[in-house]
Amino acid sequence: MKTVKLGSVEVGQGHPPYIIAEIGSNHNGDMNLCRQLIDAAAEAGAHAVKFQSWTDKSLIAKEEYDRNTEYSDKKKHFGSLKEMVKAYQFTEEQHREASDYCREKGVVFCSSPFSPEEVDLLEGLDVPFFKIASMDIVNLPFLKYVARKKKPLVISTGMATLAEIEQAVEAVKSEGNDEIVLLHCISIYPPEFDTIHLRNIGMLQDAFGCPVGFSDHSLGTAIPLASIALGACLVEKHFTLDKDMEGWDHAISADPEELRVICQDGTNVYTALGKTARIISPAEVEKRKKFRRSLVVQSSLPVGHVLREEDLTAKRPGTGIAPTELAYVLGRTLAKPVEEDQVLAWSDLA
């Protein structure tokens, strides 16, 4: 199965999981908060931090704004949809500032564009890949536009049928770009456990022959770690400093400690998967001496005694004759007397 290079990092089978801290709009339009989020994500061990590149003009039509003028959940929504979009949108200057700060902190800057203009903006910032949000997997003209930039596409598959995923993959490949990472995704915040279907990760790998990761909206760390155990090459997780902050996604996001667990334990899970070959480590071989059993005589026996099965039992340590070699011991004559509970050695036999 092919791998894909995201900047300097190879992603796919045989490589540790790539972790993206999805800041999205959790900066709440505040660049001080944005920098704190970048700091915390880098400290936790994330490879990349991801934003969302949209404006009040590029994503939502007037009809949708008119339908969402107020909300009952005042913690998640401080005003109308239009007011929140205007407050949370990233200007071109803020994009540059966030990109520069990520470079300074040694973490990759990336984003999901929602219009061709935003694709061009991110291209100018030299992002190593483009992240395509689930909503745009059926936006084939947009996918083709992004594919023509000749950079890898990381595509979330939330809400999409297998046929729609296939159309998206073919649209990208039709532009001569096969650098694709698919992300299994459930576009519910948070999803019920019985709707997550992590086994889709292996299915998508088999179906499309490309690296497959997981864009996670579940609560906690168990599900993203389980996705790595099932072969996810990349995990994207919403990230916040405080789940109680006002804003759209803070409540379903990982906090710094949870992100640290995903980064560290994710690598540990990947490493522990190891190989399918049965390998006994040198440390385990050495452990045999202490934990395995040896043949032990049940009572004191004189020189010349012919050993019978009832003369012997097996006890620790495993430094003597192994129980598997019992057949080569029975009927042998003792060359010297042995004491009760003595570990039998080959030198004891004539």
C-alpha positions in Angstrom: 0.0 0.0 0.0 1.3 3.4 -0.9 2.4 6.0 1.6 1.9 9.8 1.4 4.4 12.4 2.5 2.9 15.3 4.5 5.7 17.8 4.4 8.7 15.9 5.8 6.7 13.1 7.4 5.8 9.8 5.7 2.2 8.7 6.5 0.9 5.2 6.0 1.6 1.6 6.9 5.0 1.2 8.6 5.0 4.7 10.0 3.8 6.1 13.4 0.5 7.9 13.5 0.4 11.5 12.4 -1.5 13.6 15.0 -3.4 16.8 14.0 -4.7 19.1 16.7 -7.8 20.6 15.1 -8.0 24.1 16.5 -10.7 25.0 13.9 -12.4 28.0 15.2 -11.6 27.3 18.9 -9.3 30.4 18.8 -12.6 32.3 19.0 -11.2 35.1 16.9 -8.6 35.9 19.5 -4.9 35.7 18.3 -3.6 35.5 21.9 -5.8 32.5 22.5 -4.7 31.1 19.1 -1.0 31.3 20.1 -1.7 29.6 23.4 -3.4 26.8 21.6 -0.5 26.4 19.2 1.9 26.4 22.2 -0.2 23.7 24.0 -0.6 21.5 20.9 3.2 21.6 20.2 4.0 20.8 23.8 1.6 17.9 23.8 3.4 16.4 20.8 1.1 17.1 17.9 2.7 17.0 14.4 0.3 19.7 13.1 -2.3 22.2 14.1 -5.2 22.8 11.8 -7.5 25.8 11.3 -10.5 26.4 9.1 -10.2 29.0 6.3 -13.5 30.6 5.6 -15.1 34.0 5.7 -18.7 35.2 6.2 -19.0 35.3 2.4 -17.3 32.0 1.3 -19.2 29.4 3.3 -22.8 30.3 4.2 -25.6 31.8 2.1 -28.0 34.5 3.2 -30.9 32.0 3.5 -28.9 30.1 6.2 -28.0 33.3 8.0 -31.6 34.3 8.0 -32.7 31.0 9.5 -30.2 31.2 12.4 -30.6 34.6 14.0 -30.7 33.4 17.6 -29.9 30.2 19.7 -31.1 28.8 22.9 -27.6 27.6 23.8 -26.0 30.9 24.8 -22.7 29.2 25.8 -22.1 27.7 22.4 -23.6 30.7 20.5 -23.1 34.3 21.7 -25.3 35.8 19.0 -26.6 35.1 15.5 -24.8 32.7 13.1 -23.6 35.7 11.1 -22.3 37.5 14.1 -20.3 34.4 15.2 -19.0 33.7 11.7 -17.7 37.3 11.5 -16.1 37.1 14.9 -14.5 33.7 14.3 -13.3 34.1 10.7 -9.6 34.2 10.1 -8.4 37.2 8.1 -5.5 36.8 5.6 -3.2 38.6 8.1 -4.3 36.2 10.9 -3.5 33.3 8.6 0.0 34.6 8.1 0.5 35.3 11.8 -0.6 31.8 12.8 1.5 30.2 10.1 4.6 32.2 11.2 4.0 31.3 14.8 3.6 27.6 14.0 6.9 27.7 12.2 8.5 29.3 15.2 7.2 26.6 17.4 8.2 23.7 15.2 4.7 22.5 14.5 3.0 22.2 11.0 0.4 24.8 10.1 -2.5 23.5 8.0 -6.1 24.4 7.3 -9.3 23.4 5.6 -10.2 25.8 2.8 -13.8 26.3 1.8 -13.3 28.3 -1.5 -10.8 28.5 -4.3 -9.6 31.9 -2.9 -8.8 30.3 0.4 -7.0 27.4 -1.4 -4.8 30.0 -3.1 -4.2 31.8 0.2 -3.0 28.5 1.8 -0.9 27.6 -1.2 0.8 31.0 -0.7 1.6 30.1 2.9 3.2 26.8 1.6 1.0 24.4 3.6 2.3 20.9 3.1 -1.2 19.5 2.4 -4.8 20.5 2.1 -7.4 19.2 4.5 -10.8 18.7 2.9 -13.8 18.9 5.3 -16.4 16.2 5.1 -19.0 18.6 3.7 -16.9 19.1 0.5 -16.3 15.4 -0.4 -19.2 15.8 -2.9 -18.0 19.2 -4.1 -16.2 17.6 -7.1 -15.2 20.9 -8.9 -13.7 22.2 -5.7 -11.8 18.9 -5.2 -10.4 19.1 -8.7 -9.3 22.7 -8.1 -7.4 21.7 -4.9 -6.0 18.6 -6.6 -4.4 20.8 -9.4 -2.2 22.3 -6.7 -0.3 19.0 -6.7 -0.1 18.8 -3.0 -1.5 15.9 -0.9 -5.2 16.0 0.0 -6.4 14.7 3.4 -10.1 14.1 2.9 -12.7 13.5 5.6 -15.5 11.1 4.7 -18.2 12.1 7.2 -21.8 11.7 5.8 -20.5 10.1 2.6 -21.5 6.8 1.0 -18.8 4.5 -0.4 -19.9 5.6 -3.9 -19.4 9.2 -3.0 -16.0 8.5 -1.5 -15.1 6.7 -4.8 -16.3 9.7 -6.8 -14.1 12.1 -4.7 -11.0 9.9 -5.1 -11.5 9.6 -8.8 -12.0 13.3 -9.1 -8.7 14.0 -7.5 -6.9 11.3 -9.5 -8.4 12.7 -12.7 -6.2 15.8 -12.2 -3.1 13.7 -12.0 -2.9 13.7 -8.2 -2.9 10.4 -6.3 -1.5 11.8 -3.0 -4.6 11.1 -1.0 -5.2 10.2 2.7 -8.8 9.4 3.5 -10.1 9.9 7.1 -12.9 7.8 8.4 -15.2 10.3 10.1 -18.6 10.5 11.8 -20.0 14.0 11.4 -21.9 14.0 14.7 -20.6 16.0 17.7 -20.2 13.7 19.7 -21.3 10.4 18.0 -22.8 7.5 19.8 -20.3 4.6 20.2 -22.4 2.2 18.1 -22.3 4.6 15.2 -18.5 5.0 14.9 -17.7 1.7 13.1 -13.9 1.9 13.4 -13.6 -1.2 11.2 -14.3 1.1 8.3 -10.6 2.1 8.5 -9.5 -1.3 7.2 -12.3 -1.4 4.7 -11.3 1.9 3.2 -7.7 0.8 3.0 -8.7 -2.3 1.1 -11.2 -0.4 -1.1 -8.9 2.4 -2.2 -5.3 1.3 -1.5 -4.4 4.6 0.1 -3.5 5.5 3.7 -6.6 5.9 6.0 -6.8 7.8 9.2 -9.5 8.9 11.6 -11.1 12.3 12.1 -12.5 12.0 15.6 -15.5 13.7 17.3 -15.9 11.4 20.2 -15.3 12.4 23.8 -12.0 11.3 25.5 -9.1 9.4 24.3 -10.2 5.8 24.0 -11.7 5.9 20.5 -8.7 7.7 18.7 -6.3 5.2 20.4 -8.5 2.3 19.3 -8.4 3.7 15.7 -4.6 3.5 15.8 -4.8 -0.1 16.9 -7.0 -0.8 13.9 -4.5 0.9 11.5 -5.3 4.6 11.4 -2.2 6.3 10.0 -3.4 9.8 11.1 -5.7 11.1 13.9 -7.3 14.5 13.8 -8.9 15.6 17.1 -10.5 18.9 18.0 -8.4 20.8 20.5 -9.1 23.4 23.2 -7.5 24.8 26.3 -10.7 24.5 28.3 -13.8 22.5 27.4 -16.0 25.1 29.2 -15.0 28.0 27.0 -17.7 29.7 25.0 -17.8 28.7 21.3 -18.9 26.0 18.9 -16.5 23.1 19.5 -14.8 23.5 22.9 -17.1 21.0 24.7 -16.3 18.1 22.3 -12.6 18.9 22.0 -9.6 17.3 23.7 -7.8 19.4 26.3 -4.0 19.5 26.6 -3.7 16.5 28.8 -6.0 14.4 26.5 -4.0 15.4 23.5 -0.8 14.5 25.2 -2.3 11.0 25.9 -3.3 10.6 22.3 0.2 11.7 21.0 2.2 9.6 23.5 0.0 6.5 23.8 -0.8 6.6 20.1 2.9 6.1 19.4 3.1 3.4 22.1 0.0 1.6 20.6 1.6 1.8 17.1 4.9 0.4 18.4 3.2 -2.3 20.4 1.4 -3.6 17.3 4.8 -4.8 16.0 4.9 -7.6 13.5 2.8 -10.7 12.7 5.8 -13.0 13.0 6.1 -14.7 16.3 9.1 -13.1 18.0 10.5 -13.9 21.4 12.6 -11.1 22.7 16.0 -11.7 24.4 14.5 -10.5 27.6 11.7 -13.1 27.4 14.2 -15.8 26.6 16.2 -14.9 29.7 12.9 -14.9 31.7 12.5 -18.6 30.9 15.2 -19.4 33.5 13.1 -17.9 36.3 9.5 -18.6 35.2 9.6 -22.0 33.5 9.8 -25.4 35.2 12.5 -28.1 35.4 12.2 -31.8 36.3 12.6 -32.2 40.1 12.9 -35.5 42.0 10.1 -36.1 44.5 12.2 -38.0 47.1 15.8 -38.9 47.8 17.1 -41.6 45.5 20.3 -43.7 45.5 22.9 -44.1 42.8 21.9 -46.7 40.3 18.1 -46.0 40.6 16.2 -46.3 37.4 14.0 -43.3 37.0 10.2 -43.7 36.7 7.6 -41.1 36.0 6.3 -41.2 39.6 9.8 -40.2 40.8 9.6 -36.8 39.1 7.6 -33.6 39.1 8.2 -30.2 37.5 8.9 -27.0 39.4 10.6 -23.6 39.0 13.2 -22.5 38.1 13.7 -23.4 34.4 17.5 -23.9 34.7 17.4 -27.7 34.6 15.9 -30.4 32.3 12.7 -29.1 30.7 9.5 -31.1 31.2 9.3 -31.5 27.4 12.4 -33.7 27.7 10.8 -36.2 30.2 10.8 -39.0 27.6 14.7 -38.8 27.4 14.9 -39.1 31.2 12.6 -42.0 32.0 14.4 -45.4 32.2 17.8 -43.7 32.8 20.0 -44.7 35.7 21.2 -42.2 38.3 25.0 -41.7 38.2 24.9 -40.2 41.7 22.5 -40.0 44.6 19.9 -37.1 44.5 18.0 -35.4 47.3 14.3 -34.8 47.7 13.2 -31.7 45.7 16.5 -31.5 43.8 16.4 -30.0 40.3 17.6 -32.8 38.1 20.6 -32.2 35.8 21.9 -34.2 32.8 25.1 -34.8 34.8 23.0 -36.7 37.4 22.3 -39.4 34.9 24.5 -42.3 33.8 
